[in-house]
């Protein structure tokens, strides 16, 4: 039963993490749409910003590696 509780906890962690990312992305989308619709100006270009590209790539990879480690520990515990 402990293994089932641990796996259930991991599933809820992943669910709420995904829900948080969804809310953040949708909030930024609505904010950008409203802000740049009213001003009539174009948003700044993000092409070629290496630091931003690395954060967008490495950040989710670290989160997924953490999920993998927790899931692997739970599977091996039983």
C-alpha positions as CSV (number, residue, x, y, z in Angstrom):
1,X,0.0,0.0,0.0
2,X,2.9,2.4,0.6
3,X,4.0,2.1,-3.0
4,X,0.6,2.9,-4.2
5,X,0.4,6.0,-2.0
6,X,3.8,7.1,-3.2
7,X,2.9,6.7,-6.9
8,X,-0.4,8.5,-6.3
9,X,1.5,11.3,-4.7
10,X,3.9,11.5,-7.6
11,X,0.9,11.6,-10.0
12,X,-0.6,14.5,-8.1
13,X,2.7,16.3,-8.1
14,X,3.0,16.0,-11.9
15,X,-0.7,17.0,-12.3
16,X,-0.4,20.2,-10.2
17,X,2.9,21.1,-11.8
18,X,1.3,20.8,-15.2
19,X,-1.7,22.9,-14.1
20,X,0.6,25.6,-12.7
21,X,2.5,25.8,-16.0
22,X,-0.8,25.9,-17.9
23,X,-2.1,28.8,-15.8
24,X,1.2,30.7,-16.2
25,X,1.3,30.3,-20.0
26,X,-2.3,31.2,-20.4
27,X,-1.9,34.3,-18.2
28,X,1.1,35.5,-20.2
29,X,-0.8,34.9,-23.4
30,X,-3.8,37.0,-22.3
31,X,-1.5,39.7,-20.9
32,X,0.5,39.9,-24.1
33,X,-2.6,39.9,-26.3
34,X,-4.2,42.8,-24.3
35,X,-1.0,44.8,-23.9
36,X,0.1,44.7,-27.5
37,X,-3.4,45.1,-29.0
38,X,-3.9,48.4,-27.2
39,X,-0.5,49.9,-27.8
40,X,-0.3,49.1,-31.5
41,X,3.4,48.4,-31.2
42,X,5.2,45.1,-31.8
43,X,6.7,43.0,-29.0
44,X,10.5,42.8,-28.8
45,X,12.2,40.1,-30.8
46,X,13.5,37.1,-28.8
47,X,15.4,35.4,-31.7
48,X,19.0,35.0,-30.9
49,X,18.8,35.4,-27.2
50,X,21.0,32.5,-26.2
51,X,20.4,32.8,-22.4
52,X,16.7,32.7,-22.8
53,X,16.9,29.8,-25.2
54,X,19.0,27.8,-22.7
55,X,16.6,28.6,-19.8
56,X,13.6,27.4,-21.9
57,X,15.4,24.2,-22.8
58,X,17.3,23.3,-19.5
59,X,14.5,24.3,-17.1
60,X,11.9,21.8,-18.2
61,X,14.7,19.2,-18.6
62,X,15.6,19.6,-15.0
63,X,12.0,19.3,-13.9
64,X,11.5,16.2,-16.0
65,X,14.7,14.7,-14.5
66,X,13.3,15.3,-11.1
67,X,10.0,13.6,-11.9
68,X,12.0,10.7,-13.3
69,X,14.1,10.3,-10.2
70,X,11.0,10.4,-7.9
71,X,9.2,7.9,-10.1
72,X,12.2,5.5,-10.3
73,X,12.6,5.6,-6.5
74,X,8.9,4.8,-6.0
75,X,9.1,1.9,-8.5
76,X,12.2,0.4,-6.9
77,X,10.9,0.8,-3.4
78,X,8.3,-1.9,-3.9
